[in-house]
Structure formats: C-alpha cells, structure tokens
Amino acid sequence: MENIREKLTEYGKKIVEKKLVAGSGGNISAREGNFVYLSPSGFFLDDIKNNEWVKVDIKTGEIYGELKPTCEISTHLGIYKEREDVKVVFHTHPPLTVGLISSGMDFKPFFPDFVAVLGKEVPVIDYVPPGGEEMRKRVVEKIKNSNVVLIRNHGAICIGETFKEAFARAWLVEDTAKSLIASLISGKLRYFTKKEIKGIENLESEDYRKAILKKME
C-alpha cells in the first residue's frame, strides 16, 4: 500500500512539472487488488502527501478515511471495472491539447510514437459536465478500445498497466498538440495512411518499447 501511494505522490509531481495541470486541476489514481487510491478533492497534485491518497473499494465504492476523493471518482471506478488490465488512470488538463480539441480538431496518427504509445486511434468526445454519470458513460464507452480519451473543453484521460505507461501517454498527448500547432502555422498536415499505421504496429522495435513501458514503474 505504501509503495503505491509513494508512486502516486511521485507522478503527481511529474504531471505538474510537465505543466499537464494547473492549480487543483486534474486527478489521478492507481489500482491495488480490489482497491483504488485516488487524489483527494481540491488538492494540488504536487502537494498531496503519501497518507492523503484516498482509498476506495472498487466494487462497492466505499470510501476509507476522512478526505473526500476527486469528483471524478465515478469515471475512475468505471474504467477499472471495464478494463482489468488498467492499473493507473491519469486525468489531466493539458492546455494546448484542450485548446485544439475544443476548436474542433481531432487527434490522428502522423508520427511513429503516436501509434506506438497512444495507439492508432485517440477518440475525442464532446463536452459533458465533470464528475457525473454521463462523463463516466461516455469515457468508459471509448476506453474499451483505446488508451487515451480526449474531452473537448475539458481534458485528457490516459490509462496504463504501469505508472510509466500512463505518464508516457499523458505527456505525449500534449507534445502531440505542439506538433499539431506547428502544422497549422506552416501548412497542411499529412496524416498517416492505414498502411503506414499498420507498418508501425508490426515493427519489432516498437513492440519492444511498448513492452518496456508495461514493465517499468
């Protein structure tokens, strides 16, 4: 238990360092057995102490301790129930990404790391009120077959089998937004063809990198 809370504290700081959230925005969690540990409501991610991560029973929703978990608890629990392979969920508010998707832009593969780390598809859903069952429903529906879901006028949800994998996805989403902005400035962006995407998926080197992310903590 202590180790998972230490890792949440560590990655909460990393998320803030990479400017993927501001103030008390965003929320993260990790699964351990039948329980999930979530960021407490209203806290800055880089201010949360090891003993302040809120323990919640995944099946019953029972909350342990006095602190209130993030208002997005329903979405987090929904993801863990839907995907047994998911151990970590990072919900961030990357500013460039939010700006682009809120203006109507979609995220489609156009460089190798996109396919290898984010996947061949990154669904973008329309805005829904935070913290409610509608958000849970819409996100879980898309997360069944995706590693990242973007929400217009809100943020990004990135999952992983390890902390490193979830963080790599959260970081790369915002870095992708930088390249998209560069393409808007310089000219028309060329996305990958289905054949090119398939080619990257079949690369042994990319399979190795993906395997490393799933092993690294």
N, C-alpha and C positions, 0 to 999 in steps of 0.2 A: 504493500500500500504506500509506504513512504517513498519508494522509488518512483512510482507513477506520479505522485504529487510533485516530486522534485523535477521530473521531466516536464510536467505542465508548467511549473514555475520557470524553468529554463526556456521553453519555447514561447511562453507568453512574452518574455523579454525579447526574444529574437523577432517576433512578429512586430513588436513596437519599433525595434531598431530598424527594420526594413520599411517602416512607415506604411504598414498594411492596415493599421487602425490609428485612430486619434482619440485622445481622452478615454472615456469609458466605453468606446465603441468596440464592437466585435465580441465574440465569445468562443471558447474552445473547451474541448472535453476529451477524455480518454476512457476506454473500457478496461475493466479488470474483472474477469469472471462474470458474475451476474450483476455487477455494479458499474456505474459510470461516475466519474469525477468531473464536475463542471465548474466553470468560472462563476463566482458569486455576482449577483446583480449589482450594477453601479460601480464596480471596481475597475481601475485601470489595469490592463493585463500585466503590466510590468511592476505593479505594486502588490500583487497577490502573493501572500506567504504560503509556505508549504501546507500549513494546517488550515488554510482558508478555502481550499477547493472543496466544493460541496458534493458529498456522497449521496447517490440516488440509486435505488433499486430499479433496474431496467424494466422488469416485468410489472411491478406494482406501482412504480412511481413514488414510492415512499422516500421522503427526504430526511436525511440524518443531520443533526446539528441545528444551530440557531440561524445560520446565514441562509439567505434566500438565493436559489440558483438563478442563472440567467433566464430572462423571459422567453428565450428560445429553447427552453428545455424540451418542449414537445417535439420540435424538429430534430433535435439531437437524439432523443429516445427513438423516434420513428426511424431514423437512419440505422441505428444499431439493431433494431428489430428486423428491419428489411434486409440488411447486409451483415451476415455473420462474420465475413472476412474483415470488416471495418473495425479498427481498434482506436482510431483517432479521427476527430472531426474539428476542423478549423473554420470558423465563420469570420471572415474579415471584411473590411470596408475599404478596399484599395481604391484610392481616389481617381486615378487615371482610368482604370477599368470601369468604375461606376459611371464616370463621365461619358465614356464611349458607348457603353451598352444602353445608357439612358437616352442617348441621342439616336438610338435605333440600330447601331452597328452590332453585328454578330461576330462571334469568335470562331474562325475556321482555320484548319491547319495550313501553314505556309512556311514552316521550317521544321527540321527533324526533331528537335527537342519537344516541340508542341505535341507531335504524335507519340513520342516515346514516354513523355511524362504526364501530359494532360489527357491524352487519348485522341482517337480520330474524330471525336465529336465533343463539343462543350456546349450543352444546351443553355439557352438564355430564356428565362421565363419573365413574364410581365410582373410588375409590382403587385405585391399583396401586403396587407398590413403585417408588421412584425409581430412575432410571438403568438400568433393564433393557429388554429387548426387548419385554416386554408393554406397557410405557408407550409406547414408540415405536409399536407397532402400533395401540394404542387412539387415540393422539393423531393420528397420520397419517390414520387412517380418517376421523376427524371433520374434520380440517383441509382435506380435499379440497374441501369446500363451505362452509367457514366461515373467518372471520378471527380468531376467538378460540375457544379451548377451555378450559373450566374443569375442574379436577380436585378432587374432594371430598377434604378432609383434606390438601390439598397446595398448590395454587396456580392460576395462570393462565398460559396461553401465548398471546401476541399476535404476529401477524405483520404485515409491511408491505412495500410496494415501496420505501419510504424509511424513514429513522430516525424522521422526524417522524410518519409514519403509524402505525408500530408503537407509538411512545410515546403518541400520542393515544389509541390503543385501550387500552393498559395503564393509563393514567391514568383514562380514562372508566369502565373496569370498576370500579375502587374507588370512584369518585364515584357510580356507579350503586348500589353497595351502601349508601351513606349514605342515598340516597332510599328504598331498599327498607326500611331500618331505620325511617325516619320513617313509612313507610306501616304498618309493623307496630305502631307505637306509636299512630298516630292513627286507624287504621281499615282497612277492606278496600281493597286496591289494585285499580284498574281498569286492566287491560292494554289495549293497542291491539287493535282488530279487524283482520282480514286486509285489509279495505278501507282502513282508516286507514294501515296499513303500506304498502300499495301506493301510496297517495296521496303519502306522503313519498318513496318511491322514485322517483316520477315528477316531483318538484319540480326545476325547473332550478337553483334556488338551491343545493340540496343536491348536485346533480351538480357544480356549480362548486366547492363546498367540498371535495368528495372529490377532484376533480382537483388542487386546490391542494396537498392533503396528499401526493399522489403525486409532486409536483414539488419540494416543499420538502425541504431537507436540514437 
